[in-house]
Amino acid sequence: MSSKKTFKAKTEWLERVVSIERVTKVVKGGKKMSFRAIIVVGNEQGKVGVGVGKAGDVITAVRKGVTDGKKTYYFRSLN
């Protein structure tokens, strides 16, 4: 028997979606719809970040928001 070991990528960041909104932009050919996601990421040890992502679909907007939140984090005292 072949025993394959699968490892799950363990990350220290927890992600919470604050809001997802549909936004429109009026362009020459009509209305262009996109989504904006506001995400809060943290590691439960004092690092907190807030990110905003905007894209044509929700999944990509959330992914961009998480990336932005991890780039712009700050330390918060847990007392």
C-alpha positions in Angstrom: 0.0 0.0 0.0 1.1 3.5 -0.8 0.9 5.8 2.2 0.7 9.3 0.9 1.1 12.1 3.5 -0.9 15.1 2.7 -0.1 18.3 4.5 -2.5 21.1 4.9 -1.1 24.6 4.6 -1.4 26.0 8.1 -1.7 29.7 8.3 -1.6 31.9 11.4 -4.1 34.5 9.9 -7.8 34.4 10.6 -10.0 36.1 8.1 -13.4 37.7 8.7 -15.5 39.3 6.0 -17.0 42.6 7.2 -19.0 43.5 4.1 -19.4 42.7 0.5 -21.0 45.4 -1.7 -21.9 45.5 -5.4 -20.8 48.7 -7.0 -21.4 50.0 -10.5 -19.6 52.5 -12.7 -21.3 54.2 -15.6 -19.2 53.9 -18.7 -19.8 54.7 -22.3 -21.3 51.3 -23.1 -23.5 51.1 -20.0 -22.9 50.1 -16.4 -19.9 48.1 -15.3 -20.6 46.1 -12.2 -17.9 45.0 -9.7 -17.7 43.9 -6.1 -16.0 45.5 -3.1 -15.0 43.4 -0.1 -13.8 44.7 3.3 -11.9 42.1 5.2 -10.3 42.0 8.7 -7.4 39.6 9.2 -5.6 38.8 12.5 -3.6 36.2 14.2 -5.2 36.4 17.7 -1.8 37.5 19.2 -2.1 41.2 18.6 -1.6 41.6 14.8 -4.7 43.1 13.1 -5.1 44.3 9.5 -7.9 45.7 7.4 -8.0 45.2 3.7 -10.2 46.3 0.8 -10.4 44.4 -2.4 -12.3 45.2 -5.5 -12.8 42.9 -8.5 -15.3 41.6 -11.0 -16.4 38.7 -8.9 -16.7 38.1 -5.1 -14.0 35.5 -4.7 -11.3 37.6 -6.3 -12.4 40.6 -4.3 -12.1 38.7 -1.0 -8.7 37.3 -2.0 -7.4 40.8 -2.8 -8.8 42.1 0.5 -7.0 39.4 2.4 -3.7 40.2 0.7 -4.2 43.9 1.3 -5.0 43.3 5.0 -1.8 41.2 5.5 0.3 44.0 4.0 -1.2 46.7 6.2 -1.4 45.2 9.7 -0.7 46.8 13.0 -0.1 45.6 16.6 -2.9 45.9 19.1 -2.6 45.2 22.9 -4.7 42.3 24.1 -5.1 43.6 27.6 
